[in-house]
Amino acid sequence: MNTEKQEFARNIIKHISRLERQRRYFLDKHLGAYKLHGSMFLIISFLDRNPGASQDRLCEYLLIDKSGIARKCKKLQGLGYIRREQSRDDRRQNNLFLTEKGKELIPVIRSLLAEWRGIVTKNMDENEQKMLIELLSLMEKNALEYNQGEIL
C-alpha cells in the first residue's frame, strides 16, 4: 500500500476515534446525573423505537457481544429504565421494554443528540451533512461485507 493510502486509512481511524471519544465524553457528562454512560443511551433509544426487542436484536443492531448487552441491560433494569419479559415464543429470550422512568429519558437524550449534532456540524451545510452520512454509511457497509465474508 502506498504512503498516501496508508495516511488516508490512519486519518479516517484517527478522526472517527477522536470524534467518538468526544461524543462519549459529552454524553457521559450530561447523562451522568441519570447514571448512564457509554452505549446505555443507545439501548434506551433503540427500545423507544423497537419496544419488545430481544437482547439478540440489540446485539445485531449495536454490534455489541451478548455478554456486553446483558450487562448493560441488567444495569439499566437495576436503574429502573427498562424491564425484561420472558418471550412467549422462546423462553430463552427476553423481550425488553422501557419503563415510565426510561420513557422520561427520551426527550433528554434527543435534546442532547440534537445539541451534539449542532456542535459537530457547525459550519457544514445540509448537503455536506448528507454527503458525510452517505460516505460513512458506505464505508460501514464495505467493512461489514468484508468482515462477514471473513467470518464465513
C-alpha positions as CSV (number, residue, x, y, z in Angstrom):
1,M,0.0,0.0,0.0
2,N,1.4,3.4,-0.9
3,T,2.1,6.1,1.7
4,E,-0.9,8.3,0.6
5,K,-3.3,5.4,1.1
6,Q,-1.8,4.5,4.5
7,E,-2.1,8.1,5.6
8,F,-5.7,8.2,4.5
9,A,-6.5,5.0,6.5
10,R,-4.7,6.4,9.5
11,N,-6.6,9.7,9.3
12,I,-10.0,8.0,8.9
13,I,-9.4,5.9,12.0
14,K,-7.9,8.8,14.0
15,H,-10.8,11.2,13.2
16,I,-13.6,8.7,13.8
17,S,-12.0,7.5,17.0
18,R,-11.5,11.0,18.3
19,L,-15.0,12.1,17.4
20,E,-16.4,9.0,19.2
21,R,-14.4,9.8,22.3
22,Q,-15.6,13.4,22.3
23,R,-19.2,12.2,21.8
24,R,-18.9,9.8,24.7
25,Y,-17.4,12.5,26.9
26,F,-20.2,14.9,26.0
27,L,-23.0,12.4,26.7
28,D,-21.4,10.8,29.7
29,K,-21.0,14.3,31.2
30,H,-24.7,15.2,30.6
31,L,-26.2,11.8,31.3
32,G,-24.1,11.1,34.4
33,A,-26.8,12.5,36.6
34,Y,-29.0,9.7,35.3
35,K,-26.2,7.1,35.9
36,L,-26.0,6.5,32.2
37,H,-22.6,6.0,30.4
38,G,-21.2,4.5,27.3
39,S,-23.8,3.0,24.9
40,M,-26.6,2.7,27.5
41,F,-28.4,5.7,25.9
42,L,-28.3,3.8,22.6
43,I,-30.2,0.9,24.2
44,I,-32.8,3.3,25.6
45,S,-33.2,5.0,22.2
46,F,-33.4,1.6,20.4
47,L,-36.1,0.4,22.7
48,D,-38.1,3.5,22.3
49,R,-38.3,2.8,18.5
50,N,-38.5,-1.0,19.0
51,P,-40.4,-1.9,22.1
52,G,-40.2,-5.6,23.0
53,A,-37.0,-6.2,21.1
54,S,-34.9,-9.1,22.1
55,Q,-31.4,-8.9,23.5
56,D,-30.2,-10.7,20.4
57,R,-31.7,-8.0,18.2
58,L,-30.0,-5.4,20.3
59,C,-26.7,-7.2,19.8
60,E,-27.2,-7.2,16.0
61,Y,-28.1,-3.5,15.9
62,L,-25.4,-2.2,18.2
63,L,-22.7,-4.7,17.1
64,I,-22.0,-5.5,20.8
65,D,-21.5,-9.0,22.1
66,K,-24.2,-10.8,24.1
67,S,-22.5,-10.6,27.4
68,G,-21.9,-6.8,27.0
69,I,-25.6,-6.3,26.1
70,A,-26.7,-8.5,29.1
71,R,-24.5,-6.4,31.5
72,K,-25.8,-3.1,30.2
73,C,-29.4,-4.3,30.3
74,K,-29.0,-5.6,33.8
75,K,-27.6,-2.2,34.8
76,L,-30.5,-0.4,33.1
77,Q,-33.0,-2.7,34.7
78,G,-31.4,-2.0,38.1
79,L,-31.7,1.7,37.5
80,G,-35.4,1.3,36.7
81,Y,-35.2,2.3,33.0
82,I,-36.0,-1.0,31.3
83,R,-37.9,-4.2,32.2
84,R,-37.4,-7.7,30.8
85,E,-40.1,-10.1,30.0
86,Q,-39.5,-13.7,29.0
87,S,-40.5,-14.3,25.4
88,R,-43.7,-16.3,24.9
89,D,-42.2,-17.8,21.7
90,D,-38.8,-18.7,23.1
91,R,-38.3,-18.9,26.9
92,R,-34.6,-18.5,26.4
93,Q,-35.2,-15.0,25.1
94,N,-36.0,-11.8,27.0
95,N,-38.1,-9.0,25.4
96,L,-37.1,-5.6,26.6
97,F,-39.3,-2.6,27.2
98,L,-38.8,0.9,28.6
99,T,-40.4,1.7,31.9
100,E,-42.1,5.0,32.5
101,K,-38.8,6.2,34.1
102,G,-37.0,5.1,30.9
103,K,-39.5,6.9,28.7
104,E,-38.9,10.1,30.6
105,L,-35.3,10.0,29.4
106,I,-36.2,10.0,25.7
107,P,-36.6,13.8,25.4
108,V,-33.4,14.4,27.4
109,I,-31.5,12.0,25.1
110,R,-33.0,13.5,21.9
111,S,-32.2,17.0,23.1
112,L,-28.6,16.1,23.8
113,L,-28.1,14.3,20.5
114,A,-29.5,17.4,18.7
115,E,-27.1,19.6,20.6
116,W,-24.2,17.3,19.7
117,R,-25.2,17.3,16.1
118,G,-25.2,21.1,16.2
119,I,-21.7,21.1,17.7
120,V,-20.1,18.7,15.3
121,T,-21.8,20.0,12.1
122,K,-21.1,23.7,12.8
123,N,-20.0,25.3,9.5
124,M,-21.4,22.5,7.5
125,D,-24.4,23.0,5.2
126,E,-27.2,20.4,4.8
127,N,-25.7,18.9,1.6
128,E,-22.3,18.4,3.3
129,Q,-24.0,16.7,6.2
130,K,-25.9,14.4,3.9
131,M,-22.8,13.6,1.9
132,L,-20.9,12.8,5.1
133,I,-23.6,10.4,6.3
134,E,-23.7,8.7,2.8
135,L,-19.9,8.3,2.7
136,L,-19.7,7.0,6.3
137,S,-22.6,4.6,5.6
138,L,-20.8,3.3,2.5
139,M,-17.6,2.8,4.5
140,E,-19.6,0.9,7.2
141,K,-21.3,-1.3,4.6
142,N,-18.0,-2.1,3.0
143,A,-16.5,-3.0,6.3
144,L,-19.4,-5.2,7.3
145,E,-19.4,-7.0,4.0
146,Y,-15.7,-7.7,4.2
147,N,-15.9,-8.9,7.8
148,Q,-18.9,-11.1,7.2
149,G,-17.0,-12.6,4.2
150,E,-14.1,-13.3,6.5
151,I,-16.2,-14.9,9.1
152,L,-18.0,-17.2,6.7
